[in-house]
Amino acid sequence: MSKPFRPLALAGASAAILLTAGAGVSAAGGQGQAPAPVVEEIAQGKQPGPVDVRVDGPAQVNFRKITLPPGASTGRHCHYGQLVGVVESGTLTHYARVHPGGVHVYKPGDSVVEGSGYIHEGRNEGTADVVLWVTYVTPKGKPLAEPDLGKCASPR
């Protein structure tokens, strides 16, 4: 007879990950037990306000590590979905009308949240690489970024 699944909670500083462990799995592992899951914190960023990510489905989810060398740019673009990212290192200068004065500077440990439709550009205006960890949630079949600004919902 199989044992019921039981949740195994692993908590970080600002978020919790919920894994479901199958029969015979314990958090400590042990003789005759399957080993415990390994969780590696890749990046953590702070966000001063609430984050609401909503993309009508079906949707796709992509994870990327993006490195912008000094002088590099994402190019002006928009998104069909939303993304949440964390600046691991470097300084990202983000140009978009959604920011007061049209520009915001993100530093290591900051999170970046971009919604759909508005035109923006990220630039590395510093002397060290900018490394970003980004999760995209996009309507299935749409590109992660749209460089054709005429297709953006709000040409800001």
C-alpha positions as CSV (number, residue, x, y, z in Angstrom):
1,M,0.0,0.0,0.0
2,S,1.5,3.4,-1.0
3,K,1.9,6.1,1.6
4,P,0.2,9.5,1.0
5,F,2.3,12.4,-0.3
6,R,3.3,14.9,2.4
7,P,4.7,18.4,1.8
8,L,8.2,19.3,2.7
9,A,8.6,23.0,3.2
10,L,12.0,24.8,2.7
11,A,12.0,28.4,3.7
12,G,14.3,31.2,2.6
13,A,14.6,34.8,3.9
14,S,11.7,36.1,1.9
15,A,10.1,33.2,0.2
16,A,9.2,29.6,0.7
17,I,9.5,26.7,-1.7
18,L,7.1,23.9,-1.3
19,L,8.2,20.5,-2.5
20,T,6.1,17.4,-2.4
21,A,8.0,14.4,-1.1
22,G,6.9,10.9,-2.1
23,A,6.5,7.8,0.1
24,G,9.5,7.0,2.2
25,V,11.2,10.4,1.8
26,S,12.2,12.4,4.9
27,A,13.7,15.8,5.2
28,A,16.8,14.4,6.9
29,G,17.3,11.5,4.5
30,G,18.5,8.4,6.4
31,Q,18.9,4.7,6.1
32,G,16.4,3.2,3.7
33,Q,15.2,6.7,2.9
34,A,15.5,8.7,-0.4
35,P,17.9,11.6,-0.1
36,A,16.5,15.1,0.7
37,P,16.1,17.5,-2.2
38,V,18.9,20.0,-2.8
39,V,17.8,23.6,-3.2
40,E,20.3,26.2,-4.4
41,E,19.6,29.9,-3.9
42,I,20.5,31.5,-7.3
43,A,19.5,35.1,-6.7
44,Q,17.4,37.0,-4.3
45,G,16.2,40.6,-4.8
46,K,14.1,43.1,-2.9
47,Q,11.0,44.7,-4.2
48,P,9.6,47.7,-2.4
49,G,5.9,47.1,-3.2
50,P,3.5,44.3,-4.2
51,V,4.1,42.2,-7.3
52,D,1.2,41.1,-9.4
53,V,2.1,38.8,-12.2
54,R,-0.9,37.9,-14.5
55,V,-0.7,36.5,-18.0
56,D,-3.7,35.0,-19.7
57,G,-3.1,31.3,-20.5
58,P,-2.0,29.2,-21.9
59,A,1.4,30.6,-20.9
60,Q,5.0,29.6,-21.1
61,V,7.6,30.2,-18.4
62,N,11.3,30.8,-19.2
63,F,14.3,31.3,-16.9
64,R,17.3,33.1,-18.2
65,K,20.7,34.3,-17.0
66,I,21.5,37.5,-18.9
67,T,24.9,39.1,-19.0
68,L,25.3,42.6,-20.3
69,P,29.0,43.6,-20.7
70,P,29.9,47.3,-20.2
71,G,28.3,49.4,-23.0
72,A,25.7,46.7,-23.9
73,S,22.0,47.3,-24.2
74,T,18.9,45.2,-24.4
75,G,17.6,47.5,-27.2
76,R,14.2,49.1,-27.1
77,H,11.5,46.5,-26.8
78,C,8.3,45.6,-25.0
79,H,6.9,42.3,-23.7
80,Y,3.6,40.5,-24.3
81,G,3.8,39.0,-20.8
82,Q,5.6,39.9,-17.7
83,L,9.0,39.3,-16.2
84,V,10.5,39.3,-12.7
85,G,14.3,39.5,-12.4
86,V,17.0,40.0,-9.9
87,V,20.2,42.0,-10.5
88,E,23.0,39.7,-9.3
89,S,25.9,42.0,-10.1
90,G,26.6,45.3,-11.9
91,T,24.3,48.3,-12.3
92,L,21.4,48.3,-14.8
93,T,20.1,51.6,-16.1
94,H,16.5,51.1,-17.1
95,Y,14.8,53.6,-19.4
96,A,11.0,53.7,-19.5
97,R,8.3,56.3,-19.0
98,V,6.9,54.2,-16.2
99,H,9.7,55.5,-14.0
100,P,9.7,59.0,-12.5
101,G,12.0,61.0,-14.9
102,G,12.0,58.1,-17.3
103,V,14.9,56.3,-15.8
104,H,15.7,54.0,-12.9
105,V,19.0,52.5,-11.8
106,Y,18.9,48.9,-10.4
107,K,21.8,47.7,-8.3
108,P,22.8,44.2,-7.0
109,G,20.0,42.7,-4.9
110,D,17.3,44.8,-6.5
111,S,14.4,43.0,-8.3
112,V,13.2,44.2,-11.7
113,V,9.5,43.8,-12.6
114,E,8.4,44.6,-16.2
115,G,4.8,44.5,-17.3
116,S,3.4,44.0,-20.8
117,G,3.0,46.5,-23.5
118,Y,5.3,49.4,-22.6
119,I,8.5,50.3,-24.4
120,H,11.7,50.2,-22.4
121,E,15.5,49.6,-22.6
122,G,18.1,48.3,-20.2
123,R,21.7,49.5,-20.5
124,N,24.9,48.7,-18.8
125,E,26.5,52.1,-18.4
126,G,29.0,50.9,-15.9
127,T,32.4,49.3,-16.1
128,A,31.5,45.8,-14.9
129,D,29.2,43.1,-16.3
130,V,25.5,43.3,-15.4
131,V,24.2,39.8,-14.5
132,L,20.5,39.3,-14.3
133,W,18.4,36.3,-13.4
134,V,15.1,36.6,-15.1
135,T,11.8,34.7,-15.1
136,Y,9.5,35.4,-18.1
137,V,5.8,34.5,-18.0
138,T,4.5,34.9,-21.6
139,P,1.5,33.9,-23.6
140,K,2.3,30.7,-25.3
141,G,3.7,31.2,-28.8
142,K,4.7,34.9,-28.3
143,P,8.3,36.0,-28.2
144,L,9.9,36.9,-24.8
145,A,10.7,40.3,-26.1
146,E,9.2,42.3,-29.0
147,P,11.7,44.6,-30.8
148,D,9.0,45.8,-33.4
149,L,7.9,48.8,-31.4
150,G,4.8,49.2,-33.6
151,K,3.5,46.0,-32.0
152,C,3.8,47.3,-28.5
153,A,0.5,48.2,-26.8
154,S,1.7,51.5,-25.4
155,P,4.4,53.3,-27.4
156,R,5.9,55.2,-24.5
